[in-house]
């Protein structure tokens, strides 16, 4: 097999070491990054905490802000952990709160939701419960999408360094389930041993682009998807067999073809190389069949808590009707149907709908119906067949809901509307819109789905304002 051509290194001038400056961090921004003021601009310092005096090297000067690299912490925050659990933290910067102790992380996330709500007068004073922390703040991620790169002949599997296309190799990510780390290491060894081309985003040459891994922690199984720039069977089959022999927990290996030049990870076509077409997972009392391209939460334990909370707040009974919008592979819908209600799940991704239907059959749940299509249009159609007084659940992407979707939901006249959100800003925006449509937010329960990161999930319960 021909070896991959090496990109020649250009000669350059010898650089002098950049000078550092000492500065005090004034606050953390929405992404959990330390912010100070320097020369009339915000100076962003990943890894620094509020109130700390730090030594910083400025690496980038933009028109409106500066980017700094944390050197030495001269005066530590009481929130700083004694030992940073990640050896890659300085280079990776994917977990901006990992230097902060866990209780302080929960306070930060609680404040993040409160600030978002307080931007809207109708939402001030809403009952905001304390964040449900995770029982396992490390090793919780059950799926990962990792970029592949190569430098000086060495394969790298990890994440892009913030603001660049340099790949940071993260063999032992403390957030990943241990099986994900094992698989990534074996894949790296196999790629190097078989000399398989790694895709270069600059030259647009090469084969392997991304490595996607999904793990079922309860069943101890994994699905691996190689994202490639073009269809390839022979080399990937050899690699899949090598991976399977070294990690027998891998029950499915897929190839996803993504020839685009953009940053979207998955392409439209997926081909099974060996093993089962889907991964079976267990979340709470529900078994789920997950396809390679289907979205599913990264934290099974916290997802089970959300499912149970939505079920309790819905308080459904036999004969009731419920709508689950953006239902994905059907986890929430099936939990709602366990109380005997009729549940209709709506999802735009057809493969996810296929999984949802199979999941309902696998769990012997007969009162769920899943429909693929545009949310706003389908909710309007449902208004003709669902009587008022049911329950509506919405679990949108980070961008939240279009106003048209919220108007359609309110038009169903549900007795309870439950909004599951992964973005406090769009949650607050949409709750404000719903207040203008006649729905009052009664309470919000934050759930920490992503420890060590600034992200926070929240579940809101709404009822008719006149009721």
C-alpha positions in Angstrom: 0.0 0.0 0.0 1.3 3.4 -0.9 2.2 5.6 2.1 0.4 8.8 2.7 2.2 11.8 1.2 3.7 14.2 3.8 3.0 17.9 3.7 6.4 19.7 3.6 7.2 22.0 6.5 7.9 25.6 5.5 11.0 27.3 6.9 10.2 30.2 9.2 11.8 32.8 11.4 12.8 32.0 14.9 10.2 33.3 17.3 10.9 35.1 20.5 9.0 33.9 23.6 5.9 36.0 24.0 5.7 38.2 27.1 3.2 37.4 29.9 1.1 39.9 31.9 -0.4 39.5 35.4 -4.1 40.2 35.5 -7.2 39.6 37.7 -10.2 37.6 36.3 -13.4 39.6 36.7 -16.0 37.1 35.7 -16.9 33.9 33.8 -18.7 34.3 30.5 -21.6 32.1 29.3 -19.1 29.5 28.1 -17.4 29.3 31.5 -14.3 31.1 30.3 -12.5 33.6 32.5 -12.8 37.2 31.4 -10.6 40.2 32.4 -10.2 43.7 30.9 -7.0 44.7 29.1 -6.5 47.7 26.8 -10.2 48.5 26.8 -11.1 45.0 25.6 -12.3 41.7 27.1 -9.4 39.3 27.5 -10.6 35.7 27.5 -8.6 33.2 29.5 -9.7 29.5 29.3 -9.1 27.7 32.5 -9.0 30.8 34.8 -11.7 31.3 37.4 -13.5 34.4 38.7 -11.4 36.4 41.2 -8.1 34.7 40.4 -4.9 36.6 39.8 -3.2 34.9 36.8 -0.2 35.2 34.5 -1.4 35.2 30.9 0.2 35.2 27.5 -1.9 36.9 24.8 -2.1 34.7 21.8 -4.7 36.5 19.6 -5.7 40.2 19.3 -9.1 40.7 17.7 -11.0 43.8 16.9 -13.3 43.4 20.0 -11.6 40.9 22.2 -8.2 39.3 23.1 -7.5 35.6 23.6 -5.0 34.6 26.3 -3.3 31.4 27.4 -3.2 30.7 31.1 0.3 30.5 32.5 0.5 30.5 36.3 -2.3 31.0 38.8 -0.9 33.6 41.2 -3.9 33.7 43.6 -6.3 30.8 43.5 -10.1 30.9 43.7 -11.7 28.9 46.6 -13.6 27.1 43.8 -10.5 25.7 42.2 -10.0 21.9 42.5 -6.9 20.8 44.3 -5.7 18.7 41.3 -7.0 19.1 37.7 -8.2 15.6 36.7 -7.4 16.1 33.0 -3.8 16.2 31.6 -5.2 17.6 28.3 -7.1 20.5 29.8 -4.6 23.2 28.8 -4.6 22.1 25.1 -8.1 20.7 24.7 -10.2 23.4 26.5 -13.3 21.3 25.7 -14.4 21.3 29.4 -14.1 24.9 30.5 -15.2 24.2 34.1 -13.0 21.2 34.9 -10.8 23.3 37.1 -13.8 24.2 39.3 -15.0 22.0 42.1 -18.4 20.3 41.3 -20.6 22.2 43.8 -19.3 25.5 42.4 -20.2 24.3 38.9 -23.7 23.7 40.0 -24.0 27.2 41.4 -22.6 28.6 38.2 -25.2 26.7 36.1 -28.1 27.7 38.4 -27.1 31.4 38.0 -26.8 31.0 34.3 -30.5 29.9 34.1 -31.6 32.7 36.5 -29.8 35.4 34.5 -31.5 34.1 31.3 -34.9 34.2 32.9 -34.5 37.7 34.5 -34.0 39.2 31.0 -37.8 38.9 30.6 -40.2 40.6 33.0 -42.9 37.8 32.9 -40.3 35.3 33.9 -38.8 37.1 37.0 -39.4 35.2 40.2 -40.3 31.8 38.6 -39.6 29.0 41.0 -36.2 27.6 40.0 -35.2 24.5 41.8 -31.6 23.7 42.7 -29.7 21.8 40.0 -29.8 18.1 40.1 -26.1 17.2 40.2 -24.8 14.0 38.5 -23.9 11.1 40.7 -20.9 10.4 38.4 -19.3 13.7 37.3 -16.7 11.8 35.3 -16.8 8.9 32.9 -20.4 9.7 32.1 -20.3 10.4 28.3 -21.8 7.5 26.5 -21.2 8.9 23.0 -18.5 10.9 21.4 -17.7 12.3 17.9 -13.9 12.6 17.6 -12.0 14.3 14.8 -9.0 12.4 13.2 -5.8 14.1 12.2 -2.1 13.3 11.5 1.0 15.2 12.5 4.6 14.1 11.7 3.4 10.6 10.9 1.5 10.2 14.1 -2.3 9.7 14.1 -4.3 11.9 16.4 -7.9 11.3 17.6 -9.6 13.9 19.7 -11.0 17.4 19.4 -10.1 20.6 17.5 -8.1 23.1 19.6 -10.4 26.0 20.3 -10.4 28.5 17.3 -8.2 26.2 15.1 -8.1 23.0 13.0 -5.3 21.6 15.1 -6.3 18.2 16.5 -5.7 17.7 20.2 -5.1 14.0 20.9 -7.1 12.9 24.0 -6.5 9.2 24.6 -7.8 9.2 28.2 -10.6 11.8 28.3 -11.9 11.7 31.9 -15.5 12.5 30.7 -15.7 9.6 28.3 -17.0 6.2 29.3 -13.8 4.0 29.7 -15.0 1.9 26.7 -14.9 5.0 24.4 -11.2 5.6 25.4 -10.3 1.9 24.8 -11.9 2.0 21.4 -10.2 5.3 20.4 -6.8 3.9 21.3 -7.3 0.7 19.4 -8.5 2.6 16.3 -5.5 4.8 16.4 -3.2 1.7 16.6 -5.0 0.1 13.7 -4.9 3.2 11.5 -1.2 3.5 12.0 -0.5 -0.2 11.5 -2.6 -0.4 8.3 -1.3 3.1 7.1 -4.8 4.3 6.2 -5.0 7.8 4.9 -6.3 10.5 7.3 -8.4 13.3 5.7 -6.7 16.7 5.4 -9.2 19.6 5.5 -6.7 21.9 3.7 -5.8 19.6 0.8 -9.1 17.8 0.9 -7.3 14.5 0.4 -7.5 11.4 2.5 -10.1 9.0 3.8 -10.8 9.0 7.5 -12.4 12.2 8.9 -14.2 11.4 12.2 -14.7 8.6 14.6 -18.1 8.3 16.3 -18.6 6.0 19.2 -21.8 5.1 21.1 -21.8 3.0 24.2 -24.5 1.2 26.2 -23.1 1.4 29.7 -25.8 -0.9 31.2 -25.2 -3.6 28.5 -21.5 -3.1 28.1 -21.7 -2.8 24.2 -20.6 -0.3 21.7 -21.2 0.9 18.1 -18.4 2.5 16.1 -18.9 4.7 13.0 -16.1 5.7 10.7 -16.9 8.9 8.9 -15.0 9.0 5.6 -14.6 11.4 2.7 -15.6 8.7 0.2 -17.0 5.1 0.1 -14.4 2.5 1.0 -15.0 -1.1 1.8 -11.8 -3.1 1.7 -9.6 -1.1 4.1 -12.4 -0.3 6.6 -13.4 -4.0 6.7 -9.9 -4.9 7.7 -9.8 -2.2 10.3 -13.3 -3.2 11.6 -12.2 -6.8 12.0 -9.0 -5.7 13.8 -11.0 -3.5 16.2 -13.6 -6.3 16.9 -10.9 -8.8 17.7 -9.2 -6.4 20.2 -12.5 -4.9 21.7 -15.1 -7.7 21.6 -17.6 -5.3 23.2 -18.0 -3.6 19.8 -21.2 -5.1 18.3 -21.6 -2.8 15.3 -19.2 -1.1 12.9 -20.6 1.4 10.3 -19.2 3.7 7.6 -20.8 7.1 7.1 -19.8 8.9 3.9 -19.4 12.6 4.1 -17.8 14.2 1.0 -18.7 17.8 2.0 -16.0 20.3 2.7 -17.9 21.9 5.7 -17.8 21.2 9.4 -20.9 18.9 9.5 -19.7 15.6 10.9 -22.2 13.1 9.5 -23.1 12.7 5.9 -26.4 11.4 4.5 -25.3 7.8 3.7 -24.4 5.1 6.2 -23.3 1.6 5.3 -23.0 -1.3 7.8 -19.6 -3.0 7.7 -20.1 -5.7 10.3 -22.3 -6.5 13.3 -25.8 -5.3 14.1 -27.4 -2.3 12.3 -28.2 -0.5 15.6 -27.0 -0.4 19.2 -29.4 -1.5 22.0 -29.2 0.6 25.1 -31.0 0.6 28.5 -32.2 3.9 30.1 -34.2 3.5 33.2 -36.9 0.9 32.5 -36.9 1.4 28.7 -34.7 -0.3 26.1 -33.7 1.8 23.2 -32.5 0.9 19.7 -30.1 3.6 18.5 -29.1 4.0 14.9 -25.6 5.5 13.9 -27.0 8.9 13.0 -29.7 9.1 15.6 -29.3 11.7 18.4 -29.3 10.5 21.9 -28.3 12.1 25.3 -24.7 11.6 26.4 -25.6 10.9 30.0 -27.8 7.9 30.6 -28.3 8.4 34.3 -29.4 12.0 34.0 -31.6 11.2 31.0 -33.4 8.6 33.0 -34.1 11.2 35.7 -35.5 13.6 33.1 -37.8 10.9 31.7 -39.1 10.2 35.1 -39.7 13.9 36.0 -41.6 14.5 32.7 -43.7 11.5 33.4 -44.5 12.7 37.0 -45.3 16.2 35.8 -47.5 14.9 32.9 -49.6 12.9 35.4 -51.3 11.0 32.5 -54.0 8.4 32.9 -55.6 5.8 30.5 -57.7 7.7 28.0 -55.5 10.9 28.1 -53.7 12.2 25.0 -50.1 13.6 24.8 -47.9 15.0 22.1 -44.1 14.7 22.2 -42.5 17.2 19.9 -38.9 16.6 18.7 -39.3 13.1 20.1 -36.0 11.6 18.7 -35.9 7.9 19.2 -38.9 7.9 21.5 -37.5 7.9 25.1 -39.8 10.4 26.6 -42.9 9.3 24.6 -42.6 5.7 25.7 -42.2 6.7 29.3 -45.4 8.8 29.0 -47.2 5.9 27.4 -46.4 3.6 30.4 -49.4 5.1 32.2 -51.8 4.0 29.5 -52.2 7.3 27.7 -52.2 7.7 23.9 -48.9 9.4 22.9 -48.0 10.9 19.5 -44.3 11.5 18.8 -43.2 13.9 16.1 -39.6 14.0 14.7 -38.2 15.4 11.5 -35.3 12.8 11.2 -36.8 9.7 9.5 -34.2 7.3 10.8 -34.9 8.4 14.4 -38.6 7.8 13.7 -37.8 4.3 12.5 -35.9 3.7 15.7 -38.8 5.1 17.8 -41.3 2.7 16.2 -39.0 -0.3 16.7 -38.4 0.8 20.3 -42.1 0.9 21.0 -42.4 -2.7 19.6 -39.4 -3.9 21.5 -40.8 -2.5 24.8 -44.3 -3.8 24.1 -45.8 -0.3 24.2 -48.8 -0.2 22.0 -50.2 3.3 22.6 -47.4 5.3 20.9 -47.6 6.6 17.4 -44.5 8.2 15.7 -44.7 10.5 12.7 -41.9 12.0 10.6 -42.3 15.5 9.3 -42.3 19.3 10.0 -43.2 20.1 13.6 -45.4 23.1 13.0 -47.4 21.5 10.2 -48.0 18.3 12.0 -49.0 20.0 15.3 -51.6 22.0 13.4 -53.0 18.8 11.9 -53.2 17.2 15.4 -55.4 20.0 16.6 -58.2 18.4 14.5 -58.0 15.0 16.2 -56.7 15.7 19.8 -59.2 17.2 22.2 -58.1 20.1 24.5 -56.9 19.2 28.0 -54.1 16.8 27.1 -50.3 17.2 27.7 -47.7 18.6 25.3 -44.0 17.9 25.6 -41.4 19.8 23.6 -37.6 18.9 23.5 -36.1 21.1 20.8 -32.5 21.5 19.7 -30.3 24.3 21.1 -31.9 26.9 18.8 -35.2 26.4 20.5 -38.6 26.6 18.8 -39.9 28.8 16.0 -42.8 31.0 17.2 -45.0 29.1 14.7 -44.4 25.9 16.6 -45.1 27.5 20.0 -48.4 29.0 18.6 -49.4 25.5 17.3 -48.6 23.9 20.7 -50.6 26.5 22.6 -53.4 26.0 20.0 -53.7 22.4 21.3 -54.8 23.9 24.6 -53.0 21.3 26.8 -53.6 21.3 30.5 -49.8 20.9 31.0 -47.0 21.9 28.7 -43.5 20.6 29.5 -40.4 22.1 27.9 -37.1 20.2 28.0 -34.2 22.5 27.1 -30.5 22.3 26.6 -30.0 26.1 26.2 -31.1 28.6 28.9 -31.1 31.5 26.5 -33.6 30.0 24.0 -35.6 28.4 26.9 -36.1 31.9 28.4 -37.0 33.4 25.0 -39.6 30.6 24.3 -41.1 30.7 27.8 -41.6 34.5 27.3 -43.4 33.8 24.0 -45.5 31.2 25.6 -46.5 33.6 28.4 -47.9 35.9 25.6 -49.8 32.9 24.3 -51.5 32.2 27.6 -49.2 29.8 29.4 -47.6 30.5 32.8 -44.3 28.8 33.8 -44.9 27.2 37.2 -41.4 25.7 37.9 -38.1 24.8 36.4 -35.9 21.9 37.3 -32.3 22.2 36.1 -30.5 18.9 35.5 -26.7 18.7 35.0 -26.3 16.5 32.0 -22.8 17.7 31.2 -20.5 18.0 34.3 -17.2 19.8 33.8 -18.8 21.9 30.9 -20.9 25.1 31.0 -23.9 23.3 29.5 -27.1 22.7 31.5 -30.3 21.0 30.8 -33.6 22.3 32.3 -37.2 21.1 32.4 -40.0 23.6 32.7 -43.6 23.0 33.6 -46.3 25.4 32.2 -50.0 25.6 32.8 -52.7 27.8 31.3 -52.5 31.3 32.8 -56.3 31.3 33.3 -57.0 28.2 35.2 
